[in-house]
Amino acid sequence: MQSDIVLTTINARYIHASLGLRYLRANLGELFDVSTIVEFTSKERPLQMAERLLAKKPIIVGIGVYIWNIDQATQLVQILKR
């Protein structure tokens, strides 16, 4: 399934949902319907994350980066740029 805009982050655990992504998506206006949120946990590998994100065939990927996920987020960006 295609989503033009995919917002994602790497949470410490599943119970730590990212409010920032939800605020961004809520304010996309007309683009809300072509957007989706995909969340991961720090236990998942960046390559697996990239595969799930790219399966949605996004035009734009927005990544929420925090101090606890910066290393994995950087790896994810490097994979997505290939």
PDB file of N, CA, C and O in Angstrom:
ATOM      1  N   MET A   1       0.842  -1.186   0.000  1.00  0.00           N
ATOM      2  CA  MET A   1       0.000   0.000   0.000  1.00  0.00           C
ATOM      3  C   MET A   1       0.881   1.242   0.000  1.00  0.00           C
ATOM      4  O   MET A   1       1.816   1.342   0.794  1.00  0.00           O
ATOM      5  N   GLN A   2       0.589   2.178  -0.879  1.00  0.00           N
ATOM      6  CA  GLN A   2       1.391   3.386  -0.990  1.00  0.00           C
ATOM      7  C   GLN A   2       0.895   4.474  -0.047  1.00  0.00           C
ATOM      8  O   GLN A   2      -0.304   4.705   0.101  1.00  0.00           O
ATOM      9  N   SER A   3       1.856   5.126   0.580  1.00  0.00           N
ATOM     10  CA  SER A   3       1.600   6.336   1.359  1.00  0.00           C
ATOM     11  C   SER A   3       2.616   7.355   0.884  1.00  0.00           C
ATOM     12  O   SER A   3       3.820   7.110   0.962  1.00  0.00           O
ATOM     13  N   ASP A   4       2.149   8.495   0.393  1.00  0.00           N
ATOM     14  CA  ASP A   4       3.071   9.508  -0.110  1.00  0.00           C
ATOM     15  C   ASP A   4       3.994  10.029   0.978  1.00  0.00           C
ATOM     16  O   ASP A   4       5.167  10.303   0.724  1.00  0.00           O
ATOM     17  N   ILE A   5       3.470  10.167   2.187  1.00  0.00           N
ATOM     18  CA  ILE A   5       4.243  10.682   3.314  1.00  0.00           C
ATOM     19  C   ILE A   5       4.231   9.641   4.426  1.00  0.00           C
ATOM     20  O   ILE A   5       3.169   9.227   4.890  1.00  0.00           O
ATOM     21  N   VAL A   6       5.417   9.225   4.847  1.00  0.00           N
ATOM     22  CA  VAL A   6       5.537   8.278   5.954  1.00  0.00           C
ATOM     23  C   VAL A   6       6.313   8.963   7.070  1.00  0.00           C
ATOM     24  O   VAL A   6       7.448   9.400   6.877  1.00  0.00           O
ATOM     25  N   LEU A   7       5.694   9.049   8.226  1.00  0.00           N
ATOM     26  CA  LEU A   7       6.336   9.595   9.421  1.00  0.00           C
ATOM     27  C   LEU A   7       6.726   8.423  10.301  1.00  0.00           C
ATOM     28  O   LEU A   7       5.915   7.529  10.545  1.00  0.00           O
ATOM     29  N   THR A   8       7.956   8.420  10.775  1.00  0.00           N
ATOM     30  CA  THR A   8       8.438   7.278  11.534  1.00  0.00           C
ATOM     31  C   THR A   8       9.359   7.707  12.663  1.00  0.00           C
ATOM     32  O   THR A   8       9.904   8.811  12.655  1.00  0.00           O
ATOM     33  N   THR A   9       9.521   6.832  13.621  1.00  0.00           N
ATOM     34  CA  THR A   9      10.491   7.026  14.692  1.00  0.00           C
ATOM     35  C   THR A   9      10.838   5.677  15.288  1.00  0.00           C
ATOM     36  O   THR A   9      10.200   4.664  15.002  1.00  0.00           O
ATOM     37  N   ILE A  10      11.857   5.691  16.119  1.00  0.00           N
ATOM     38  CA  ILE A  10      12.294   4.480  16.810  1.00  0.00           C
ATOM     39  C   ILE A  10      12.085   4.723  18.297  1.00  0.00           C
ATOM     40  O   ILE A  10      12.819   5.483  18.928  1.00  0.00           O
ATOM     41  N   ASN A  11      11.082   4.068  18.836  1.00  0.00           N
ATOM     42  CA  ASN A  11      10.757   4.211  20.256  1.00  0.00           C
ATOM     43  C   ASN A  11      11.597   3.259  21.094  1.00  0.00           C
ATOM     44  O   ASN A  11      12.084   2.241  20.603  1.00  0.00           O
ATOM     45  N   ALA A  12      11.757   3.605  22.366  1.00  0.00           N
ATOM     46  CA  ALA A  12      12.467   2.709  23.278  1.00  0.00           C
ATOM     47  C   ALA A  12      11.660   1.425  23.486  1.00  0.00           C
ATOM     48  O   ALA A  12      12.226   0.335  23.575  1.00  0.00           O
ATOM     49  N   ARG A  13      10.323   1.564  23.563  1.00  0.00           N
ATOM     50  CA  ARG A  13       9.403   0.434  23.714  1.00  0.00           C
ATOM     51  C   ARG A  13       8.105   0.776  22.999  1.00  0.00           C
ATOM     52  O   ARG A  13       7.869   1.930  22.641  1.00  0.00           O
ATOM     53  N   TYR A  14       7.265  -0.234  22.794  1.00  0.00           N
ATOM     54  CA  TYR A  14       5.981   0.015  22.134  1.00  0.00           C
ATOM     55  C   TYR A  14       5.074   0.921  22.958  1.00  0.00           C
ATOM     56  O   TYR A  14       4.226   1.615  22.397  1.00  0.00           O
ATOM     57  N   ILE A  15       5.236   0.927  24.265  1.00  0.00           N
ATOM     58  CA  ILE A  15       4.365   1.763  25.094  1.00  0.00           C
ATOM     59  C   ILE A  15       4.751   3.235  25.035  1.00  0.00           C
ATOM     60  O   ILE A  15       4.032   4.093  25.548  1.00  0.00           O
ATOM     61  N   HIS A  16       5.885   3.523  24.411  1.00  0.00           N
ATOM     62  CA  HIS A  16       6.344   4.908  24.286  1.00  0.00           C
ATOM     63  C   HIS A  16       5.988   5.452  22.908  1.00  0.00           C
ATOM     64  O   HIS A  16       6.873   5.631  22.072  1.00  0.00           O
ATOM     65  N   ALA A  17       4.739   5.711  22.662  1.00  0.00           N
ATOM     66  CA  ALA A  17       4.301   6.232  21.368  1.00  0.00           C
ATOM     67  C   ALA A  17       4.758   7.678  21.201  1.00  0.00           C
ATOM     68  O   ALA A  17       4.777   8.449  22.160  1.00  0.00           O
ATOM     69  N   SER A  18       5.121   8.032  19.984  1.00  0.00           N
ATOM     70  CA  SER A  18       5.621   9.370  19.692  1.00  0.00           C
ATOM     71  C   SER A  18       4.479  10.349  19.443  1.00  0.00           C
ATOM     72  O   SER A  18       3.775  10.244  18.439  1.00  0.00           O
ATOM     73  N   LEU A  19       4.298  11.292  20.346  1.00  0.00           N
ATOM     74  CA  LEU A  19       3.261  12.312  20.157  1.00  0.00           C
ATOM     75  C   LEU A  19       3.636  13.288  19.053  1.00  0.00           C
ATOM     76  O   LEU A  19       2.764  13.812  18.360  1.00  0.00           O
ATOM     77  N   GLY A  20       4.934  13.534  18.887  1.00  0.00           N
ATOM     78  CA  GLY A  20       5.385  14.474  17.860  1.00  0.00           C
ATOM     79  C   GLY A  20       4.912  14.088  16.469  1.00  0.00           C
ATOM     80  O   GLY A  20       4.469  14.942  15.702  1.00  0.00           O
ATOM     81  N   LEU A  21       5.005  12.809  16.141  1.00  0.00           N
ATOM     82  CA  LEU A  21       4.548  12.351  14.826  1.00  0.00           C
ATOM     83  C   LEU A  21       3.047  12.551  14.668  1.00  0.00           C
ATOM     84  O   LEU A  21       2.570  12.917  13.594  1.00  0.00           O
ATOM     85  N   ARG A  22       2.321  12.313  15.726  1.00  0.00           N
ATOM     86  CA  ARG A  22       0.866  12.471  15.672  1.00  0.00           C
ATOM     87  C   ARG A  22       0.473  13.940  15.505  1.00  0.00           C
ATOM     88  O   ARG A  22      -0.484  14.250  14.796  1.00  0.00           O
ATOM     89  N   TYR A  23       1.206  14.839  16.152  1.00  0.00           N
ATOM     90  CA  TYR A  23       0.950  16.275  15.970  1.00  0.00           C
ATOM     91  C   TYR A  23       1.248  16.698  14.533  1.00  0.00           C
ATOM     92  O   TYR A  23       0.471  17.430  13.921  1.00  0.00           O
ATOM     93  N   LEU A  24       2.371  16.234  14.004  1.00  0.00           N
ATOM     94  CA  LEU A  24       2.713  16.570  12.617  1.00  0.00           C
ATOM     95  C   LEU A  24       1.643  16.079  11.653  1.00  0.00           C
ATOM     96  O   LEU A  24       1.188  16.824  10.785  1.00  0.00           O
ATOM     97  N   ARG A  25       1.249  14.833  11.808  1.00  0.00           N
ATOM     98  CA  ARG A  25       0.253  14.265  10.895  1.00  0.00           C
ATOM     99  C   ARG A  25      -1.087  14.979  11.029  1.00  0.00           C
ATOM    100  O   ARG A  25      -1.761  15.226  10.029  1.00  0.00           O
ATOM    101  N   ALA A  26      -1.474  15.309  12.247  1.00  0.00           N
ATOM    102  CA  ALA A  26      -2.753  15.996  12.472  1.00  0.00           C
ATOM    103  C   ALA A  26      -2.787  17.359  11.797  1.00  0.00           C
ATOM    104  O   ALA A  26      -3.864  17.876  11.497  1.00  0.00           O
ATOM    105  N   ASN A  27      -1.621  17.944  11.555  1.00  0.00           N
ATOM    106  CA  ASN A  27      -1.553  19.269  10.951  1.00  0.00           C
ATOM    107  C   ASN A  27      -1.157  19.252   9.479  1.00  0.00           C
ATOM    108  O   ASN A  27      -0.767  20.285   8.933  1.00  0.00           O
ATOM    109  N   LEU A  28      -1.249  18.112   8.842  1.00  0.00           N
ATOM    110  CA  LEU A  28      -0.927  18.017   7.421  1.00  0.00           C
ATOM    111  C   LEU A  28      -2.047  18.531   6.516  1.00  0.00           C
ATOM    112  O   LEU A  28      -1.861  18.658   5.306  1.00  0.00           O
ATOM    113  N   GLY A  29      -3.184  18.820   7.091  1.00  0.00           N
ATOM    114  CA  GLY A  29      -4.290  19.351   6.292  1.00  0.00           C
ATOM    115  C   GLY A  29      -4.727  18.381   5.216  1.00  0.00           C
ATOM    116  O   GLY A  29      -5.062  17.233   5.505  1.00  0.00           O
ATOM    117  N   GLU A  30      -4.725  18.846   3.961  1.00  0.00           N
ATOM    118  CA  GLU A  30      -5.181  18.027   2.831  1.00  0.00           C
ATOM    119  C   GLU A  30      -4.309  16.792   2.603  1.00  0.00           C
ATOM    120  O   GLU A  30      -4.739  15.847   1.943  1.00  0.00           O
ATOM    121  N   LEU A  31      -3.110  16.793   3.134  1.00  0.00           N
ATOM    122  CA  LEU A  31      -2.199  15.665   2.937  1.00  0.00           C
ATOM    123  C   LEU A  31      -2.378  14.552   3.971  1.00  0.00           C
ATOM    124  O   LEU A  31      -1.720  13.514   3.892  1.00  0.00           O
ATOM    125  N   PHE A  32      -3.263  14.770   4.931  1.00  0.00           N
ATOM    126  CA  PHE A  32      -3.476  13.776   5.988  1.00  0.00           C
ATOM    127  C   PHE A  32      -3.794  12.398   5.407  1.00  0.00           C
ATOM    128  O   PHE A  32      -3.254  11.392   5.865  1.00  0.00           O
ATOM    129  N   ASP A  33      -4.662  12.351   4.408  1.00  0.00           N
ATOM    130  CA  ASP A  33      -5.110  11.066   3.866  1.00  0.00           C
ATOM    131  C   ASP A  33      -4.035  10.315   3.085  1.00  0.00           C
ATOM    132  O   ASP A  33      -4.173   9.115   2.852  1.00  0.00           O
ATOM    133  N   VAL A  34      -2.974  10.998   2.680  1.00  0.00           N
ATOM    134  CA  VAL A  34      -1.897  10.321   1.948  1.00  0.00           C
ATOM    135  C   VAL A  34      -0.674  10.115   2.845  1.00  0.00           C
ATOM    136  O   VAL A  34       0.438   9.893   2.367  1.00  0.00           O
ATOM    137  N   SER A  35      -0.910  10.194   4.147  1.00  0.00           N
ATOM    138  CA  SER A  35       0.188  10.020   5.102  1.00  0.00           C
ATOM    139  C   SER A  35      -0.109   8.861   6.044  1.00  0.00           C
ATOM    140  O   SER A  35      -1.253   8.437   6.205  1.00  0.00           O
ATOM    141  N   THR A  36       0.946   8.372   6.649  1.00  0.00           N
ATOM    142  CA  THR A  36       0.806   7.302   7.628  1.00  0.00           C
ATOM    143  C   THR A  36       1.943   7.399   8.642  1.00  0.00           C
ATOM    144  O   THR A  36       2.963   8.040   8.392  1.00  0.00           O
ATOM    145  N   ILE A  37       1.751   6.760   9.772  1.00  0.00           N
ATOM    146  CA  ILE A  37       2.781   6.690  10.805  1.00  0.00           C
ATOM    147  C   ILE A  37       3.210   5.234  10.947  1.00  0.00           C
ATOM    148  O   ILE A  37       2.376   4.334  11.043  1.00  0.00           O
ATOM    149  N   VAL A  38       4.512   5.022  10.958  1.00  0.00           N
ATOM    150  CA  VAL A  38       5.080   3.694  11.178  1.00  0.00           C
ATOM    151  C   VAL A  38       6.087   3.835  12.313  1.00  0.00           C
ATOM    152  O   VAL A  38       7.057   4.585  12.205  1.00  0.00           O
ATOM    153  N   GLU A  39       5.849   3.110  13.399  1.00  0.00           N
ATOM    154  CA  GLU A  39       6.746   3.201  14.550  1.00  0.00           C
ATOM    155  C   GLU A  39       7.485   1.887  14.757  1.00  0.00           C
ATOM    156  O   GLU A  39       6.955   0.803  14.512  1.00  0.00           O
ATOM    157  N   PHE A  40       8.708   2.017  15.207  1.00  0.00           N
ATOM    158  CA  PHE A  40       9.558   0.867  15.484  1.00  0.00           C
ATOM    159  C   PHE A  40      10.040   0.944  16.927  1.00  0.00           C
ATOM    160  O   PHE A  40       9.859   1.957  17.604  1.00  0.00           O
ATOM    161  N   THR A  41      10.653  -0.139  17.383  1.00  0.00           N
ATOM    162  CA  THR A  41      11.314  -0.106  18.688  1.00  0.00           C
ATOM    163  C   THR A  41      12.812  -0.251  18.464  1.00  0.00           C
ATOM    164  O   THR A  41      13.258  -0.657  17.391  1.00  0.00           O
ATOM    165  N   SER A  42      13.569   0.081  19.477  1.00  0.00           N
ATOM    166  CA  SER A  42      15.027   0.028  19.372  1.00  0.00           C
ATOM    167  C   SER A  42      15.550  -1.397  19.215  1.00  0.00           C
ATOM    168  O   SER A  42      16.730  -1.590  18.925  1.00  0.00           O
ATOM    169  N   LYS A  43      14.700  -2.385  19.400  1.00  0.00           N
ATOM    170  CA  LYS A  43      15.115  -3.781  19.227  1.00  0.00           C
ATOM    171  C   LYS A  43      15.131  -4.206  17.760  1.00  0.00           C
ATOM    172  O   LYS A  43      15.686  -5.252  17.422  1.00  0.00           O
ATOM    173  N   GLU A  44      14.522  -3.398  16.885  1.00  0.00           N
ATOM    174  CA  GLU A  44      14.470  -3.738  15.466  1.00  0.00           C
ATOM    175  C   GLU A  44      15.710  -3.213  14.750  1.00  0.00           C
ATOM    176  O   GLU A  44      16.295  -2.211  15.160  1.00  0.00           O
ATOM    177  N   ARG A  45      16.097  -3.886  13.699  1.00  0.00           N
ATOM    178  CA  ARG A  45      17.286  -3.505  12.935  1.00  0.00           C
ATOM    179  C   ARG A  45      16.932  -2.462  11.882  1.00  0.00           C
ATOM    180  O   ARG A  45      15.858  -2.521  11.283  1.00  0.00           O
ATOM    181  N   PRO A  46      17.835  -1.504  11.655  1.00  0.00           N
ATOM    182  CA  PRO A  46      17.577  -0.459  10.662  1.00  0.00           C
ATOM    183  C   PRO A  46      17.254  -0.999   9.264  1.00  0.00           C
ATOM    184  O   PRO A  46      16.425  -0.420   8.563  1.00  0.00           O
ATOM    185  N   LEU A  47      17.890  -2.090   8.850  1.00  0.00           N
ATOM    186  CA  LEU A  47      17.602  -2.654   7.533  1.00  0.00           C
ATOM    187  C   LEU A  47      16.157  -3.136   7.450  1.00  0.00           C
ATOM    188  O   LEU A  47      15.492  -2.920   6.437  1.00  0.00           O
ATOM    189  N   GLN A  48      15.669  -3.779   8.492  1.00  0.00           N
ATOM    190  CA  GLN A  48      14.273  -4.235   8.517  1.00  0.00           C
ATOM    191  C   GLN A  48      13.320  -3.046   8.520  1.00  0.00           C
ATOM    192  O   GLN A  48      12.270  -3.080   7.879  1.00  0.00           O
ATOM    193  N   MET A  49      13.691  -1.998   9.246  1.00  0.00           N
ATOM    194  CA  MET A  49      12.870  -0.785   9.267  1.00  0.00           C
ATOM    195  C   MET A  49      12.779  -0.197   7.866  1.00  0.00           C
ATOM    196  O   MET A  49      11.697   0.155   7.397  1.00  0.00           O
ATOM    197  N   ALA A  50      13.922  -0.095   7.207  1.00  0.00           N
ATOM    198  CA  ALA A  50      13.957   0.477   5.857  1.00  0.00           C
ATOM    199  C   ALA A  50      13.094  -0.332   4.893  1.00  0.00           C
ATOM    200  O   ALA A  50      12.384   0.241   4.068  1.00  0.00           O
ATOM    201  N   GLU A  51      13.149  -1.641   4.992  1.00  0.00           N
ATOM    202  CA  GLU A  51      12.336  -2.487   4.115  1.00  0.00           C
ATOM    203  C   GLU A  51      10.850  -2.220   4.318  1.00  0.00           C
ATOM    204  O   GLU A  51      10.094  -2.120   3.352  1.00  0.00           O
ATOM    205  N   ARG A  52      10.432  -2.103   5.581  1.00  0.00           N
ATOM    206  CA  ARG A  52       9.013  -1.827   5.854  1.00  0.00           C
ATOM    207  C   ARG A  52       8.604  -0.452   5.345  1.00  0.00           C
ATOM    208  O   ARG A  52       7.509  -0.286   4.807  1.00  0.00           O
ATOM    209  N   LEU A  53       9.480   0.532   5.514  1.00  0.00           N
ATOM    210  CA  LEU A  53       9.163   1.885   5.054  1.00  0.00           C
ATOM    211  C   LEU A  53       9.101   1.944   3.532  1.00  0.00           C
ATOM    212  O   LEU A  53       8.163   2.514   2.974  1.00  0.00           O
ATOM    213  N   LEU A  54      10.081   1.367   2.862  1.00  0.00           N
ATOM    214  CA  LEU A  54      10.128   1.417   1.400  1.00  0.00           C
ATOM    215  C   LEU A  54       8.997   0.624   0.759  1.00  0.00           C
ATOM    216  O   LEU A  54       8.617   0.906  -0.377  1.00  0.00           O
ATOM    217  N   ALA A  55       8.453  -0.358   1.462  1.00  0.00           N
ATOM    218  CA  ALA A  55       7.313  -1.117   0.946  1.00  0.00           C
ATOM    219  C   ALA A  55       6.095  -0.217   0.748  1.00  0.00           C
ATOM    220  O   ALA A  55       5.208  -0.540  -0.042  1.00  0.00           O
ATOM    221  N   LYS A  56       6.049   0.899   1.454  1.00  0.00           N
ATOM    222  CA  LYS A  56       4.941   1.847   1.325  1.00  0.00           C
ATOM    223  C   LYS A  56       5.149   2.818   0.166  1.00  0.00           C
ATOM    224  O   LYS A  56       4.270   3.630  -0.125  1.00  0.00           O
ATOM    225  N   LYS A  57       6.296   2.742  -0.494  1.00  0.00           N
ATOM    226  CA  LYS A  57       6.635   3.574  -1.653  1.00  0.00           C
ATOM    227  C   LYS A  57       6.440   5.066  -1.378  1.00  0.00           C
ATOM    228  O   LYS A  57       5.728   5.746  -2.117  1.00  0.00           O
ATOM    229  N   PRO A  58       7.068   5.571  -0.324  1.00  0.00           N
ATOM    230  CA  PRO A  58       6.861   6.975   0.036  1.00  0.00           C
ATOM    231  C   PRO A  58       7.600   7.941  -0.885  1.00  0.00           C
ATOM    232  O   PRO A  58       8.626   7.603  -1.475  1.00  0.00           O
ATOM    233  N   ILE A  59       7.061   9.135  -0.990  1.00  0.00           N
ATOM    234  CA  ILE A  59       7.748  10.242  -1.645  1.00  0.00           C
ATOM    235  C   ILE A  59       8.575  10.987  -0.595  1.00  0.00           C
ATOM    236  O   ILE A  59       9.686  11.442  -0.866  1.00  0.00           O
ATOM    237  N   ILE A  60       8.010  11.098   0.601  1.00  0.00           N
ATOM    238  CA  ILE A  60       8.657  11.789   1.720  1.00  0.00           C
ATOM    239  C   ILE A  60       8.665  10.863   2.933  1.00  0.00           C
ATOM    240  O   ILE A  60       7.657  10.232   3.252  1.00  0.00           O
ATOM    241  N   VAL A  61       9.819  10.790   3.608  1.00  0.00           N
ATOM    242  CA  VAL A  61       9.924  10.070   4.876  1.00  0.00           C
ATOM    243  C   VAL A  61      10.388  11.073   5.928  1.00  0.00           C
ATOM    244  O   VAL A  61      11.451  11.679   5.793  1.00  0.00           O
ATOM    245  N   GLY A  62       9.586  11.242   6.972  1.00  0.00           N
ATOM    246  CA  GLY A  62       9.960  12.095   8.095  1.00  0.00           C
ATOM    247  C   GLY A  62      10.327  11.217   9.273  1.00  0.00           C
ATOM    248  O   GLY A  62       9.571  10.320   9.647  1.00  0.00           O
ATOM    249  N   ILE A  63      11.492  11.476   9.861  1.00  0.00           N
ATOM    250  CA  ILE A  63      11.985  10.628  10.944  1.00  0.00           C
ATOM    251  C   ILE A  63      12.131  11.444  12.219  1.00  0.00           C
ATOM    252  O   ILE A  63      12.838  12.452  12.252  1.00  0.00           O
ATOM    253  N   GLY A  64      11.448  10.991  13.270  1.00  0.00           N
ATOM    254  CA  GLY A  64      11.588  11.615  14.583  1.00  0.00           C
ATOM    255  C   GLY A  64      12.865  11.113  15.239  1.00  0.00           C
ATOM    256  O   GLY A  64      13.029   9.911  15.454  1.00  0.00           O
ATOM    257  N   VAL A  65      13.774  12.037  15.558  1.00  0.00           N
ATOM    258  CA  VAL A  65      15.063  11.657  16.130  1.00  0.00           C
ATOM    259  C   VAL A  65      15.161  12.198  17.553  1.00  0.00           C
ATOM    260  O   VAL A  65      14.886  13.368  17.819  1.00  0.00           O
ATOM    261  N   TYR A  66      15.556  11.321  18.441  1.00  0.00           N
ATOM    262  CA  TYR A  66      15.718  11.665  19.851  1.00  0.00           C
ATOM    263  C   TYR A  66      17.086  11.183  20.301  1.00  0.00           C
ATOM    264  O   TYR A  66      17.747  10.435  19.581  1.00  0.00           O
ATOM    265  N   ILE A  67      17.513  11.598  21.473  1.00  0.00           N
ATOM    266  CA  ILE A  67      18.844  11.235  21.959  1.00  0.00           C
ATOM    267  C   ILE A  67      19.031   9.722  22.047  1.00  0.00           C
ATOM    268  O   ILE A  67      20.132   9.226  21.810  1.00  0.00           O
ATOM    269  N   TRP A  68      17.980   8.986  22.382  1.00  0.00           N
ATOM    270  CA  TRP A  68      18.121   7.534  22.556  1.00  0.00           C
ATOM    271  C   TRP A  68      18.057   6.762  21.240  1.00  0.00           C
ATOM    272  O   TRP A  68      18.335   5.563  21.225  1.00  0.00           O
ATOM    273  N   ASN A  69      17.701   7.413  20.145  1.00  0.00           N
ATOM    274  CA  ASN A  69      17.608   6.672  18.883  1.00  0.00           C
ATOM    275  C   ASN A  69      18.486   7.244  17.777  1.00  0.00           C
ATOM    276  O   ASN A  69      18.358   6.844  16.620  1.00  0.00           O
ATOM    277  N   ILE A  70      19.366   8.163  18.113  1.00  0.00           N
ATOM    278  CA  ILE A  70      20.126   8.850  17.065  1.00  0.00           C
ATOM    279  C   ILE A  70      21.012   7.907  16.255  1.00  0.00           C
ATOM    280  O   ILE A  70      21.132   8.073  15.041  1.00  0.00           O
ATOM    281  N   ASP A  71      21.629   6.928  16.897  1.00  0.00           N
ATOM    282  CA  ASP A  71      22.493   6.007  16.154  1.00  0.00           C
ATOM    283  C   ASP A  71      21.692   5.166  15.164  1.00  0.00           C
ATOM    284  O   ASP A  71      22.070   5.044  13.999  1.00  0.00           O
ATOM    285  N   GLN A  72      20.587   4.590  15.629  1.00  0.00           N
ATOM    286  CA  GLN A  72      19.750   3.783  14.733  1.00  0.00           C
ATOM    287  C   GLN A  72      19.099   4.651  13.662  1.00  0.00           C
ATOM    288  O   GLN A  72      18.985   4.228  12.512  1.00  0.00           O
ATOM    289  N   ALA A  73      18.675   5.847  14.020  1.00  0.00           N
ATOM    290  CA  ALA A  73      18.050   6.743  13.041  1.00  0.00           C
ATOM    291  C   ALA A  73      19.054   7.129  11.956  1.00  0.00           C
ATOM    292  O   ALA A  73      18.696   7.204  10.780  1.00  0.00           O
ATOM    293  N   THR A  74      20.294   7.371  12.338  1.00  0.00           N
ATOM    294  CA  THR A  74      21.337   7.702  11.361  1.00  0.00           C
ATOM    295  C   THR A  74      21.587   6.526  10.425  1.00  0.00           C
ATOM    296  O   THR A  74      21.731   6.715   9.217  1.00  0.00           O
ATOM    297  N   GLN A  75      21.640   5.323  10.967  1.00  0.00           N
ATOM    298  CA  GLN A  75      21.806   4.130  10.132  1.00  0.00           C
ATOM    299  C   GLN A  75      20.630   3.971   9.177  1.00  0.00           C
ATOM    300  O   GLN A  75      20.810   3.635   8.006  1.00  0.00           O
ATOM    301  N   LEU A  76      19.423   4.215   9.686  1.00  0.00           N
ATOM    302  CA  LEU A  76      18.224   4.112   8.857  1.00  0.00           C
ATOM    303  C   LEU A  76      18.286   5.099   7.696  1.00  0.00           C
ATOM    304  O   LEU A  76      17.979   4.735   6.561  1.00  0.00           O
ATOM    305  N   VAL A  77      18.673   6.325   7.963  1.00  0.00           N
ATOM    306  CA  VAL A  77      18.779   7.338   6.906  1.00  0.00           C
ATOM    307  C   VAL A  77      19.801   6.907   5.855  1.00  0.00           C
ATOM    308  O   VAL A  77      19.557   7.052   4.657  1.00  0.00           O
ATOM    309  N   GLN A  78      20.929   6.387   6.289  1.00  0.00           N
ATOM    310  CA  GLN A  78      21.953   5.937   5.340  1.00  0.00           C
ATOM    311  C   GLN A  78      21.420   4.838   4.429  1.00  0.00           C
ATOM    312  O   GLN A  78      21.707   4.830   3.232  1.00  0.00           O
ATOM    313  N   ILE A  79      20.658   3.923   4.981  1.00  0.00           N
ATOM    314  CA  ILE A  79      20.080   2.837   4.177  1.00  0.00           C
ATOM    315  C   ILE A  79      19.044   3.392   3.207  1.00  0.00           C
ATOM    316  O   ILE A  79      19.023   3.004   2.039  1.00  0.00           O
ATOM    317  N   LEU A  80      18.191   4.290   3.673  1.00  0.00           N
ATOM    318  CA  LEU A  80      17.143   4.848   2.814  1.00  0.00           C
ATOM    319  C   LEU A  80      17.721   5.669   1.663  1.00  0.00           C
ATOM    320  O   LEU A  80      17.115   5.733   0.593  1.00  0.00           O
ATOM    321  N   LYS A  81      18.863   6.288   1.860  1.00  0.00           N
ATOM    322  CA  LYS A  81      19.471   7.123   0.822  1.00  0.00           C
ATOM    323  C   LYS A  81      20.084   6.312  -0.309  1.00  0.00           C
ATOM    324  O   LYS A  81      20.357   6.862  -1.376  1.00  0.00           O
ATOM    325  N   ARG A  82      20.306   5.019  -0.103  1.00  0.00           N
ATOM    326  CA  ARG A  82      20.926   4.178  -1.147  1.00  0.00           C
ATOM    327  C   ARG A  82      20.048   4.018  -2.345  1.00  0.00           C
ATOM    328  O   ARG A  82      20.427   3.342  -3.302  1.00  0.00           O
TER     329      ARG A  82
END
